[in-house]
Amino acid sequence: MASQGPPMAQANHVPPTQHGMPPGPINASLSGPPPQPGMQGYPPQQNGAFGPQPGYTGPYPGQPNYGAPPAAPAAAPPALKRLDPDSIPSPVIEDDKANKGSEPFTTGVRGQAPPLVTTKFQVKDQGNASPRYIRCTAYSIPCNSDMAKQSQVPLAAVIKPLAPLPPDETPPYLVDHGESGPIRCNRCKAYMCPYMQFIEGGRRFQCGFCSCVTEVPPHYFQHLDHTGKRVDCYDRPELSMGSYEFTATVDYCKNNKIPQPPAFIFLIDVSYNAVKNGMVGIICQELKTLLDYLPRENPDMESNIRVGFVTYNKVLHFYNVKASLAQPQMMVVSDVADMFVPLLDGFLVNVSESRVVIESLLDQIPEMFADTRETESVFGPVIQAGLEALKAADCAGKLFVFHSSLPIAEAPGKLKNREDKKLVGTDKEKSLFQPQVSFYNTLAKECVAQGCCVDLFLFPNQYVDVATLGVVPTSTGGSIYKYTYFQASSDQERFLNDLRRDVQKQVGFDALMRVRTSTGIRATDFFGSFYMSNTTDVELAGLDCDKTVTVEFRHDDKLSEETGALMQCAVLYTSCSGQRRLRIHNMAVNCCSQLADLYRNCETDTIINFFAKYAYRSVLGSPIKNVRDSLVNQCAQILACYRKNCASPSSAGQLILPECMKLLPVYLNCMLKSDVLQPGADVSLDDRAYLRQLVSTLDVSESHVFFYPRLLPLQKLDVMSMSLPVAVRNSEERLSRGGVYLLENGLNIFLWVGVNAQQELLQNIFGTPAFGQIDPNMTSLPALDNPFSKRLREIIESFRAQRSRYMKLMVVKPEDKLELIFKHFLVEDKSNNGGASYVDFLCHMHKEIRQLLS
């Protein structure tokens, strides 16, 4: 350990020699294979203006020309003249907040890039979907495929169909066209939207997607004004807004019949570990109150979702909780090879009618299994049981499965322990991300057909094979939550907050999503938690307000600059009240014949979100080294194309980046250093499988903070101001020993306390002025009666409210064991699993770009 030197210097991060650069031969990163990153990184974000400025140009006069040919590796002195980190693009972006955060973002202009995800802004829908629903990698896309191929910029949209809106924005209007249903194009079946052109005095309309002309039904007819617009245009959401909903007719329902209200089934593991760690007792206690908060559309009405309960170990226990019973009745199914539901009447019930029986059951379950010695459990039959119950009730719904161990008991879906660290880094590593049996893929398909979504809460003490157990949740639009080494004292708060949010959040069932595009491009690839039985329909047994579906587009013809390109995302789903609906999101972008226009209108955060999903899916079929190399290669091609075609001539020694892509290298490096693509020795296979599945549904703001965490200096917090202190860059050299810092990455919140932090600051936060008296095991801050404590706790709560998972608070002191984990998120630094620092990686990217140009 270095005793002096920079704040928290550690063996793996030698005191910087100059400008905080770790010493060592810089040329190591300029020759040979790329320095391999490896960290929980975090992408999406983007800087700056979209004007014609050249973007980042470096190095500046007087700086080392880091594109020069590498010197001999032995030459140490050049390493002392390393790049100054302050001279390379900073991921802390304030100018966008100033430029775009003050005025509402109006969506009426085609092809304008929205504010960054790190900017707080208000949206006014004037004909294109809000960026809360759709973000694109580029808002001006190439007119033809040759230009797209040349630039290598991916053309994709990250779509979050049921995204929650802030209180000051209006949710989508619900349009009811009665018996005849929504108006659609005769040929391509696109739904009525602002891109339809009314002709012949309003009697027909021409489709903006396929140009086909369709008769306007008499009941929908309206005259046109002198500009050719319908006179009722602004009274109808579908003619003037980017997002809206239609009530769907019976033709849009499964088997052409109106759906039953959905059901929630809670399936609780009662084997030895689950009982011993307190999980069973905590769940039963919580459900007593949580069942009053099932999702509903009208807050004044009670939810019409029905509930059912199952417990299991090697056998399954079903419970009859019919309102007329004095006590709940248990029915055991021990033949797990042929699962069936032993009762119909009394299994799925209305909460308010059966409240007394349900409460009695939830009191009895922990007592019944308190002395269990059964350590083995099943898993496949548990999902089958929930699925069969929904089939019998002829409804869609969600299974909440609470599970603790690898299912080794004799039953369908039985698994073996295949954790083998020796495969990491070999060509066989990909098998560890693939399910070990095909049973769950088949089961997932059956779940989707019934509209049965599965949410899995895992409480493992050892390997449980998340790659296999996660197949059904990730194919049905479900979620996976993982609480490794669960301890009631420190993890209960996180689990209960996750469970509450998961049960209460807005959700649709039996959903089908289709993305239509105007002639010239088409949707070719999809990423997320869903199932596809053909090439166009994304099937989601459940779709909640946190889930995104990412869609990649390719050219199949030329586009024109005049008309631009259109996309329409239509999601057919059953609301939590049992109503069949269509949610429509429309988006128009510009088309360009000049590469400069493409590079001026990209969004790096969305590009990184797409690359992460693409890469994390690729590890299922390719060696990780190939996945990493192709990411670096594609990004180098994107930047080389800009340099060659858009930048003004300059010496090859200069690295020139487009303004809105100047952070592509730093975010790419964070992704390459993430645990999935470059694991440290301490990262388990289950953690990697969990993160791989988690990232597949993240929206752009979540992937941004996941790959590049937010780091705030609390010593600069002004309690009188509502604004946050300006963030600092994720590097150890930015931490002052006299400060206290808050880091959030969407999954955790760390509070790093400098060893020389001011006594007054410590007193205000922890209630003690002495550094030595701060308890490193605390998971919540004391509620102290001072303005600083109140404001800090408000900030932490507001961060938690913005994220889909509850972030546990961890206090970190220098030299503590937690500090190694905290340092893993200082993503601009070299990581101890071999990941490059930002500076080294930028040098490496520059070298790759120069090779492509020569």
N, C-alpha and C positions, 0 to 999 in steps of 0.2 A: 504493500500500500504506500502511496506517496503521502507523506505526512503534511507537507506544505504544498504550495502551488495553487492551482485554480480551485474553485469551490468543488468539493467532492471528487477530487481526483482519485481514480481507481486504477488498479493495475492494468486494466484493459484499455485505459484511456490516459496515456502518459501526459504529464503537464505540457500544454502547448508551448511551442518555442516562440512563435510570433503570431500575433493576431489569433491566438487560440488554435492554431493548426496543429494537429497531432504530428510529431516528426515522423521521419521515415521516408524512404525514397519515393518521391511523387511519381517517378517514372515507372514504379511498379504498376501503377494503375494505367500507364499509357502503353504498356507492351504486354503481350501474353493475353490470357483470357480475361474477360471483364472481372473486376472485383465482384464477388457474388454477394448480393444483399441478403439480409435475413432478419426481419423484424416485423413486429406488429405494426405495419406501416399504416399510412392512411392518405388516400388521394382526394379527390375532386375539389379543386378550387381554381379560381382563375383570376388573373389580374387585369385590371386596368382597362384602359381605354380601348375603343375599337376603331380609333381613327387611323390615319395612314402612318402614324409614327413607326419607326423602324423596329421598335421593341428593344430587347437587350442586346447591346453590342459590347463585347469585352474581348480581351483585357484592355484596360485603358493605358494611355502612355505612362511609362514608368512602372507598369506592372509586368511581371514575367509573362512572356508569350507562351501560354501553356499549350499551344498547338505545335510548338517546335518539336523536331525529332527528339525522341528520348535519348538522354545521355546514358552513359554506362550506369547500370544499377548501383555500382559501388560508389558513385559520386554523391556523397552525402551533402556537401555544401548547398547544391541547388535546392535541396529540400527546405532550407531555411528561408528561401525566397518564395515560399508557397503563396498561393492565392489568398487574398484577404477575403474571409467569408462575407464581410460587409459589402464587398464589391459585386457579389453575385445576386441574382434575383431573390428577394425575400418573400417567403410564403405568408408573411403577415401583411395583409392587404387592408389599407384604410381608405384609399382613394375611391374605391367603388362605393363605400358607405356614404362618402360625401357627395359623390356624383349621382348615385341612383337611389339612395335611401330616403331622401327628403320628400320627393314627389311620388304619388302613386304610379305604379307601373301599369299603363293601359295597354291592352293586348290587341288593339285595333290595327296596328301597323304590321304588315307582313314582314317576317324575317328579321325582327329586331331581337337581339340577344337580351335575355332578362338580367336583372341584378344577380350577383353571385349568391351562392347559398349562405355565405357568411355575412351577407348584408341583410338587415331587417327591413322589409318593405311591405307595402300594401298593394294588392292587385285589383284592377278594375277590368272585368271581362267585357271586351268590346268586339268579340268575334273570333278570338283564338283562345284555346284552353290556357288556363293559368299555368305558370311554371311549377306550381305545387302539384299539378296533375301530370304535366309532360315537360321534360327537359330534353333538348336535342344536343348531339355532339357538334352540329354545325347548323347555323341558321341561314346560310347561303350555300347550297349544295351544287356540285359540279353539273354542268349541262349534259355531260356524257361520261360513259364508263372509262374511257381512256384517261380522262383528266382525274377521275376518282382513283384509278389505279396508280397514276403517276404520283399523286399526293400521298396515298396510303392513309388518309384521314378516314377513320371508320364513320359510316353514316348510320346513326342509330338514335333511338329515342328511349328514354327511361320513363315508363308510364306507371303512375300510381293512381289507379282509377277511383278509389274511394278515399283519397287523401283527406285528412281533417283540415279544416280551414280555421284561421284565427277568428275571434269573435267579431272583428270589424269587416269581415267579408261574407257575402251572401252565398249560402249553399246553392247548388244547382236547382233551378225551378223544375217542378214536375208537370209535364204536359200530358193531357189526356185527350186523345183523338176519338174516344168512344169505341164502339163496336168494330169499326173498320181498322183500327190500329194505326201505327205511325205511317206517314207518307214516305215512300221509298222509290228509288230509281228502278225502272222496270228491268234493266239489264244487269247492272252490277250490284243492285240491292243496297246501295249506300242510303243512309237515312237523310231526311230533309235537314239542311244545314245552311249557313250563310253563303256557301259556295255554289248553291243552285241558282241558275239564271232563269228568271221567268220571261217568257216570250209570248208573242201573239196575244197581246193585251192581257196576259195573265192566265190564259187557258192551258198553256203547257209550260214545262220547265226543262231546261237542258242541264244534265248532270255535270258537275265540275270535275268528277272523277273519270267518267268514261265517255262524256259528251253525248250520250244517248238522250233522246227527247221523250218525255213521259207526259201523259195527260194529267191535268190537275183534277182531282175528284170534285164534283159540284159543291159539296159541303165545304171544301177548302178554298174555293175560288175567291180571289180578291183582285180589285183593279190595281193598275200600276200608276205611279206618279210620273211626272215629266222626265225623270231620270231613269225610268225603267224599274224602279223598286216598288214592291207592293206597298200600298198605303198603310197596311197593318204591320209592317216590318218590325217596328220597335215595340209592338205589343206582344210579339211572339218570340219566346226565347230561342226557338229552333231556327229563326231567321236572322237573329241579331247577336247571339251569344256563342262563345266557343264551347261551353259545357252546359248540359241540361239532361233531364231524364224524361223518358216516355213511360206511361203505364202500358204494360204489355197485355195483349189479348190472350185468350185461351190457346190460340195457335202457337204461341211462343212457350207454352208450358209442356213439361215432359208428359208424354202419352196423351197430349191434348186435354189434360184436366187440371183444374186449379190446385196448386200445391197445398198440402197440410202445413200448419205451423211447424217450424223445426224443433229439434230436441237436443238437449245437452246431457251427455252421459259421463259420469265420473267413475273412473276405474282405478282403484287404489291397491297398490302392492302392499300386502301385509306379511311379507316374509321377515325373517329375523332382523336383517339390517334396517329395513324401512321402519320397523317398530322401535328398534333400539336407538336410532339417531333422532327420534322425536318427530319424524316426518308425518307419520299417520295421525298422531294426536293433533299436530298443528293444522293439518288439512281439515280434519273433522270439526275442530273448533271454529276455523275460519268460515267453512261453508254455511254454518248456521246463520251468519249475517250476510255473507256474500250472495246467497240465493235471492235476496231482495233486490239485487242490482243487476239482474239479467238484462241484456240489451232490449230496448223498446224504442219505437219511433216517436211515440208521444210520451213525454216525461210524466204526464199526469195519469196515464193509464198503466195498469200492471202488464208485465211482459207476458206474452202468450207462449213463450218457450217452455216445453215440458222437461222434466229432469228425471234421471234414473241413476241407480247406484250399484256398483259391483266391487267386491274385494277379491283378491286372488293371491295365491302363492303357487303351489303345484296344481291346485284345483281352483275352480271359480265359484264364488258365492254371489248369487243374485238376491236382491231384496224386494219383497212386496211391500210398498209403502202406501197402499190404498187408503184414502181418507177415512173409510169406515172401520179400519182395523184399530184395535186397542194398542197393539204392539206390532212393530215390523216383523215380517216373516223371512227367514233365510232359506234359500233353496240352493243346494250344492250340485254342481255338475263336475264329476270327476273324470268323465270320459272326454279328455281334452282333444282326442284325435278326431272327434266328430262333433264339433261345437253346435249347440242349439240353445235357444232361450227357453227356459223351463216354464215361464209364465208370460202371459200377454197383458191381462188385466191387472193393473196395480204396479207395473214396472215403471212406465213413464207416466208421471203425474204432474198436476198443476201445483206449484209451490204453496200458494196461499190455502188451497183446499187441504193439502196433506201436511201442513206445517208441523203439527204435533207429532205425527208418526215419523217424519223426517228427522226432527230434532232428537227424538228418542233413539233413532238408528245411529245418528252421529255421536250421541253420548255412549252408545254401547260398543261401537266398533273398536275403539282403543282398548276397552276393557276385555273384550272377547279375545283379542290377539296379544294381550300384554305379555303372556308367558310362552309365546310360541317358540318352538325350537326348529321350525321349518326354514331352512336357509335357501332352498332352491325355488326358482320361480319359472313361469312360462311367459311368453310374450305374444307370439302369433295368435293363439286362441283368444287372447284378451281383445285384440282388435276385431277378430272374427265375431266375438260375442256382441260387441257394440254394433258392428255392421248388421248382424242378424236382427238385432232389436230394432234398428231403424227400418230394415226391410219389412219386418212384421207390422210396424206402425205406419208403413208407407209414407215415410217423411225423410227429409234431409236432416243433417245435424252435425254436431261436433262431439268427438270423444276427447276427454281430458284424461290422459293416462299418466299416472304417477308411478315411476318405475325405478328400481334401485340396483339391479345386477344383471350380469350376463345370463340370458335364458338358457341354462344348460339342462333343465329338466326334460324328460322324454316327452316330446310334443311337436306338432307341426311348427316349423320356424326355429327349431332348436339350433343353438350356435356353439361353436367351440372357440377357445381363446387362440387367436392367431396373431397376437401382437408380437412383431418380430422387428426389433430395431436394426437388425443386420441388413434388412432390405432397404433401409433409408439410403438414398443416394445411388441406388442401383436401378437398372431398367425394370426390375420387378416392383419397385416402390408403388407404381400406379395401382397394383392389385390391392394395396392396403386401403385405398379410397373407394374401391368397388365393393358392392355387397357380396358376402361370402356364399349366400344361397339365393336362388331365384324366387323362392317362396314369397318374399315380401313384394317383389315387383308385380306378381300376379295378384296378390291381395290388394295392392294399391289400386290396380286397375278396377277391381270389383268395388272398392270404396268410392272411386270417382263416379262410377256408373250410378251409385245410390245417392251421391251428394253427401258422403260421409267424410268429413274433414277430421284429421287427427292432430291434436297438440300433445307433445310429449315433454313431460317434466322429468329430468333424470337426476338421480341422487347417488352417483357412483362412488365407491371407495377404491375401485380398481377398473381395469379395462372392461368396457361393456359393448364394444364394437358399435360406436355411433354411426359408422359408415353404413352398417346394415340396419340398425334399429331406426335410422333416420329416413329410410327409403319411403315408408308410407307417409310420414308427415310432409316430406318435401315433394311428394307427388300429388298431395291432396290440398295444397295451399295452406298447410298447417305450419306450426312453429315448433322449434326445439329449444328448451331451456335446460341449462346444465349447472348443477350445484355440486362440484366435486368436493369430497370430504365434508359433506353438509354437517354443520354444527348449529343447533338451534340458537345458541347465544349470539353468534356472529352472522348467520346467514338467513335467519328467519325473516328479517325485515325485507331483504332483497326478494326472497321467494314470494312472500305474501303480496308485495307490491306488484311483482310480475303477474301473479295469479289473478289479482283483482283487475288489473288492466286487461288481461287476456280474456277474462270472463265478460267484462263490461263493454269492450270496444265494439264499434260498429262493424258488422260482418254481414256478408251476403252468402247465400248457399247455391249449390248447383249452378255455378256460373260458367258462362261460355263467352270467350272474348275473341273478337276478330278485328284485325287491322286492315282497312282498305286504303289504297293509295291511288293517286291520279296516274294516268298513263305515263309510262317512262320509268317508274321505279316500282318495286314490290317488296313486301316483307319476306325475308328469306330465312331468318333465324330468330329463335326466341330463348330467353334466359330467365329463370325464376323457379318458384315452387309450384309446378303444375304438371298436367299430363297432356300429351298430344297423341291422338289416334290417327290424325291426318296432318297435312302440311300447313293448314291454315287456321284450325280452331284450337285455341288454348283453353283446355278444360280445367276448371278449378272447383273441387268439391266445396271448398270454402274460399272466400276472398275477403280479407279484412283491411282495415284502413291503413295498415303499415306495409302491406305487400306491394312490391313493384314487379312489373314484367318489362324486361328490356328487349327491344326489337331491333334487329339489324336490317337495313334496306340495301338492295342492289339495283343497278340500272338494268332495265330490259329494253330500253329505247332511249332516244334523245329527249332532253327536256328543253323548254324554252324560257329565256329570261323574262318574257312578258307574263306568262301564266304562272310561273313558279311551280312548286310541288305541294300537293295536298295529302294529308293523312287523316283518317277518321278511325278512332278506336271505339268500338261498340261493345259494351259488356251487358250481357243478358244475365240477370241474377234474381234470386228470391230474397226479398228483404226479411229482416228478423221478425216482421209481423206476418210473413207468409204471402206478401204481395209480389207478383212477378213484374220486374221492371227492366228497362233498358237505360243504361247510362252512356251518353255519347260525349266524346271529347274530340274536337276538331283542331287541326293545326296546319297553318300554311307557312311555308318557308320560301325564301328566294332561291333562284337558280343563277349560277354565274358562269361566264365563259372565261373569266380571268382568275388564275390561281390566287392572286392577291386578295380578291374578294372573299374567297374561301377562308384564307388564313386570318382575315380581319374579323370573321364572324363565327369562330369556333368557341366552344366552351370546354376548357381543359378538365374541369371537375367531372363533366359528363363523359368525356373521353376516357378518363381514368376509371370511372365507374364501369364503363363498358369493357375496358381492357381487363379489369380485375375479374369480372364475371366470365369473360372469355377464357382467361388464363386458368381460373379456378375450375372451370369445366374441363379444360384441356388436360389437366393432370390425371383425369380418369383414363386417358388413352395414350398419353405420351410421357416419356421420361421428363422429369422436372427440368433437367438442364436444357432440353430442347425448348420447353415452354418459355423458360427465362431468356434464352438466346433469341427466340423469335420476337419476344416483346421488345428487347433492346434494338433488334434489327428494324422492326417496324417504326419505332419512334425515331431512330436515326434517319430512316428514309423520309419520314414526315418533315423533319427539320432540314435535311439535305435538300429536299425539293424546294422548300421555302428559300433557302440560301441561294440556290441556283437560279430560281425563276423570279423571286420577288425582292431580294435585298439589293441595295446598290453595291457596286463592285468595291471590294476592299481586300486587304491582305488575307491570305489563307489562315494566318495565325489568329484571326479574330473569330470568336464564336458569336454568331448572330442568330438570335431567336425572335420569332414573331411575338408582338406584345401580348396577345391573349394566350400564347403558349409558352411564355417564358418560365412557367413553373412545371412544364411537362417533365423535365429531367428529375427534379427533386421528388415529385410525386411518384414517378415511375420507380425511382430508387426505393422509396418507401414500400411500394408494392412488392418489389423484388425481395426486399428484406423481411417481408411478412412471414409469419410462422408456417403458412401453408407452402410457400415457395422456397423458404430457406430456414428450416427449423433449427433451433438451438438444441443442445443435447437434453435439456430439461423439458422439452415440449413433447407431450404424449401424442400418440397417434389419434386418440379420441379427441383431443383438443384441436388437432389439425382438421379432422373430419368435421367437427362441430363448426369451426370457423369457415371452412370451405362452404358448408351448407348455409351458414348465416349470411355470408356476403352475397349469395346468389339473389337475395330479395331486398338488399339495402337500397334506399333511395340515395340521391346524389349528396344530400347534406349529411347523411349517416356515413356514406363511404368516405366523404371528405374528412370527417373527424376521426374515423377509424384508421386511416392511413397517415394523416398528419394531425395529431392531437392538438387541442387548444391549451395553451400554457399562459396563465395569467399571474402577473406579479402583484400579490395582495398588499405588499407594502405601499403600492401606488394607488390603492383603492380610495376613492373620495366618497365618503359616506353621504355627503350632501348631494352628490350628482347621481342621476339614475343610470348614467352610462358606465360601462365596464372599463377597467384600465386597459390600455393598449396591450395586446398579447405580445409575448416575446417568442423568439424562434426556439425550436425544439433542439437545443444544444446545451451541453453541460456548461460550456463557457459563458452562457447567458445567465446562469444562476449566480446570484450574489449570496455569499454566506450570511449576509445580514438580512436576507429576505425570507418571505414565506410565499410559496407558489402553489397554484391550483392547476392540476392537469386533468383534462377529461378527454376520453376517447370513445364515448358512446357505450362502453361496457363498464368502465370503472372511473372513479374520481380519486386522484391522489392529492394529498396535501403535503408538500415537501417543506420541511422546516429547517432553515439554515441554522448552523451551530451558533452563529453570532446574532441571531435575530433580536431586535429590540425588545426589551422587557415589556414595554407598554403594549406592543403588538401581541406578544404571547399572552399577556394578561387579558387583553380584549377578546382573543379567540378562545383560549383554553382555560382562562380563570386562574392561571398561575404564571408568575413572571419567570420561573426557573425552567430552562430548557430540559434539565434532567428530570423534572417532575411530570413532563408530558407523557401520557400513557400511549405507547405506540400501537396498542391493541384496540383503541377506541374506534367505533364504526359510526359514531354520530357526534357532532359538536355539542358542547353544553349550551343550553339556552340562557345566555348571560344578558343582563339588563344593561347593555351599552349599544350605541348606534352601530359600531363596527360589527359586533357579533350578529346583530339583527340583519344587517345588510348582507353579510357573508352567507348566512343561512338562507336568506332569500335567493341569492345568486345560485347556490347549490340546488335549491328546490326548482328554480326556473330552468336550470340545465337538465335536471331530471325530467321535468315536464316536457322538454323538447325531444326526448329520446324514447324509443319504443321499449327499451329494457331499463329496469331500475339499476342505477349505477351505485355500487357499494362504495362508501368512503373509506380510504385507507390513509393513515398518517405515516409519513416516511421521514426518518431521521438519517442523516449521513452515517454511513458505515453499517446501517441496519441490514438485515437480510432482505427486507422489502425493497431496499434501494436498488438492488440489481434488477428487480422487476420494473421499477420506476424508470431506470436508465434505458431499458429496452424501448421505451416510448420517446426517448430523446432522439428522434429519427434522423436528425442531420449528422449525428456522430457515427463513427465506425461502430459496428455492433460486435459483441464477443463471439457471434457465430459466423464471422467472416464477412458480414455485410459492409459495403463501402460507405465512407462518409459522403455527404452531399458534394463537397468540393472534389473529392477523388472521382466520384461518379460523373460529375460534369466534365472533368478532364477526359474521362473515358468516352463519354458521348461525343465530345468534340473530335476525338480521334476517329471514332466510327464514322462521323459525318464526313470528315476529310477523306477517309478511305473511299467512301461512296462517291465523293465529288471527283476524286482523281481517277 
